[in-house]
Amino acid sequence: MSLVDRAFVRLAEGLVHYRHAGDGGVPLYMAHSGPGSSHGLAPLIAAFGETRRVVAPDMLGNGDSDPPARPDTDIAYYADCAVRVMDALQTEHVDFYGTHTGAMIGMELSLRHPERIRKLVLDGVMALDAAGREEMLANYAPEMAPDEHGGYLLWAHQFCRDMIVYYPYFKRDAEHWTGNGAPSNELLHQLTLDTLKALTTYHCAYRAAFSYDVPVELPQVRHPTLLTCQSWDPLKDSLPGAAALLPSAEAVLHPPGATPEQIAARVCAFLDGPG
């Protein structure tokens, strides 16, 4: 496992924090899910860093990156931000690995800036219809701010816990139980910290994601694509539907207990293969 380092680049909006590892080969740009940061990708960054250069920024408004330019961002904005990060790092083109919201950024980057992408890995694709997107927009990511009673602290803790136990987290019943137990204390602590760091802006990327019409956009992707999901991920049930939207893509559900090294090996077989 390679060492994971941390650094910043500056965009017009401010500082973008990123984790990086490895050297050589076609660089791999990794985009995390909400409401966390690139910290959640650290084991995979280290595993991929064994064979290639890896760069994994915190999205603007998440983790240790500064807020986005405006609250009403869309996925196109985050795709353009990725290009500006690549420019700041003097990186002409990359392979792209995005998970959840990051996967949508990868789709849009493929469509808006095809010359900057070689291959795509889209992990945990959320393909909602219009009614599903409206439901998520109305319920999933409320705007939050510090309050004198500290209620926001309890909210962040419960929000991070419930989104692992239920999907969507605001439907707390047996039908929407993910099958996962409660997260470990350490994982819940880290997710809560990431959410609190971005308390007033975490919702921006979420709302951009829930406004993105994956069933329309995904079939337009023309880059070689690997669709993946992990066995514990609530979005694993969306994998067959995503594969039907993009029949040219490979689709892989990682087996239960797959380690970061095993996941990286499977993904690298795709990245380093023909196409």
N, C-alpha and C positions, 0 to 999 in steps of 0.2 A: 504494500500500500504506500503510495507516495504521500509526501507531506502536503498539507493544505495551508496555503498562506492567504493573507488578506491585504487588500489595498483599496484605493479610491481613484476614480477619475472624475473630472469635472465636466458637466454639461451646462447648458444655459440655465437650467433649473437649480443647479447646485451640485453637490457631491453625490456620486453613485458609488456605493460600497460593493466590492465583489470579492469572492473567494476564487483562488486559482491554484492549479497544480500541474505538474508535468511539463513536458516540452516536446517539440517535434510533431511531425505529422500534420494532417488537416486539423486546425483547432476545433474543439467542441465547445459550443456556446450552450449553457444550460439555463433554463428559465424555470423558476420554482412555482409552486402553487400558493394560493392564499390560505390563511392570512399570515403565513410565516415569512421566511427569508431563505436565502441560500444555505443557511445553517442546516435545514432539513435535508439538503442534498449532499452534505459533507461526506458521508461514507461513499456515495457514488462518485463524487469528485475525486476522492482519493483513489478509488479503484480505476476509474478511467485515466487518471493521471499516470498510471503505470505505462501507458502506451502512447499518450498524446497530450498536447497542451489543452487544458480545460479552463474556461472562464465562466463563472456563475455569478452574475450580479444580483443584488437585491433590487426588485422593481422599485421605481420611484414611488414613494408613499408607503414603502414596506421596509422592514428590517432597519438597517442603518443608513439607508439612502434618504435623501431629501425628498420633500413632497413633489407631486407633479405640478405642472404649470397651472392647472385648473382642476376643479373637482369633477367636472363632467367629462372625464376622459373616455376614450373608446379604445378598442383593441388596436386600431390603426395607430393611435398615438404611442402605445407601448411597443409596437413593431418598429415605428420610426425611432423611438428611443434606443432600441436594440442596435439599429444601424449606427446611431450616433455614438453609442458605446464602442462598437467595433471600430469606427473611425478614430475615436480617441485612443484606442489601443493599437492603431495602425494594423488592423486585421482586415484583409480584403474580402475573404469569404470563409465560411465555416460550415461544419455539420452542426445541426441544431437539435437539442433534446429539450422538449418542454413537457411539463407535467401539469394537468388540469388547466388553470388559467394560462400557464406557460405554453401548453399545447396549442391554445388558440392564438397566442402570439406567434408561434411557429407557422401556423396556417397562414396568417395574415402577412407575415414576413415573406413567405413563399410566393404569395400573390402580388405583393406590392414591390418587393425587391428581389426578384428571382435570381438575379445575378450574384447575390451575396450568399446564396445557400447552395450546398452540394447535395446533402441528404438530410432527411427529416426523421426524427423519432418523436412520436406523439404518444405520450403516456397518460392514460386516464382521460380519454376524450369524452366530454359531456355534450351529447347531442340532444338538446331539448327542443320540443316544438314551441309554438308561440305561447300557448297556455302555460307550459312549464316555465318558460322564461319569465312570463309575467308573475307567476307565483313566487319564483325566486327573488325577483326584483322587489316584490312587496314585503318579503318576510326574512330573507337570509342575512342581509348585511345592513343593519340599522346604523345610522350615524351616531357616533358616541363622542363624549367629551368628559373630562374630569368633573366630578361633583363634590360638594362639601362633605357628603356622607360616605364617600368611598364605594358607592354602589357599583361604579364602573369596574372596580377591581374584582368584585364577585362576578359581575357579568362576564368579564373576559375569561375567568377561570371556568365558569360553567359553559360558556360558548365553545371553548376549545375542547372540553371534555365531551360535550354532547355531540359535536360534529364527528367524533370517532365512533360513538356508540350508536347514533341514529343517522339515517340519511333520508331526506334532509333533516338537519338537527332539530328543526322547530316542530317536527312531528314525532313526539316522544311516545311512541306506542309500539306494541309488539310487531305490527306490520312493517314498521320502518326501522326495526333493529337491524344493524349491519352484520350481526353475528360476532362482532368484535367485543371483547371485554373492555373495561375502562383502561385508558392508557396508563403506562407507568408514571409514577410520580415525577421522574426526571423528564420524560417526554412532555407531560402536561405542563410542567414548570417552564420548559423552553418555549412551547407554543404560546403560553400565556404571556411570557416576556416579550416575544415577538409582536403579539397583538397589542400589548400595552405601549410598546415603542411607537407603533403606528396608529394609536387609538383614534385620532381624528381624521386619518386618511386611508385606513385599511379598506374601507368600503369602496374606494374609487375603482380599484382594479376588479373587485368582485362585481360591481355593477356594470363595468365594461364587459366582463365575461358573460354575465347573464343577458346582456343585450346583443350578444354576437350570435348570428344565425348559422350555427355549425352545419345543419343539413343543407344549406345553400352554399356555404363557403368550402367545406371539405371536398366535395366532388370536383372542384376547380383546381385542386392541388395537382401539379404535374411533376414535382420532384420525386425521386425514389423515396418511399415512406415505409417506416416500420411503425405499426400500431401496437402498443403494449399496455399491459396493466398488471398490477400485482394482485395476488389472490385475496388480500385483505381489504383492497380498495373498494368502496361502495360502487365506484364507476365501472367495475369489472363487467357488470351486466350490460353496459353500453358498448362493450367491445364488438360483439357481432353486428350491431347496428352501424357502428362506425366503419367496420370492414365492408359492409354492404354499400355504404356511401362512396367508398374508395376501393373498388375491387382490385386495382393494380397494386395495392399495398399488401405487405406481409402483416400478419396479425399473430401476436404471441401473448398468451396469458402465462405469466411467470408462475411456477409451481409454488405451493405453500412452503415457507421456510427458505425461499431462495435468498442467498446472501448477496451483498453488493458486488462481490467478485463474480458470482455466477451471472447476475444480471448484466454487469459490464461485459462479460465474455460473450453473452448472447447478442447484446447490442453491437459490440465491436465486430462480430462475425458479419452482421449486416453492413456496418459502416465500411468495413475493409473489403467486402465482397464486390462482385461485379455490379454494374449499374450506375 
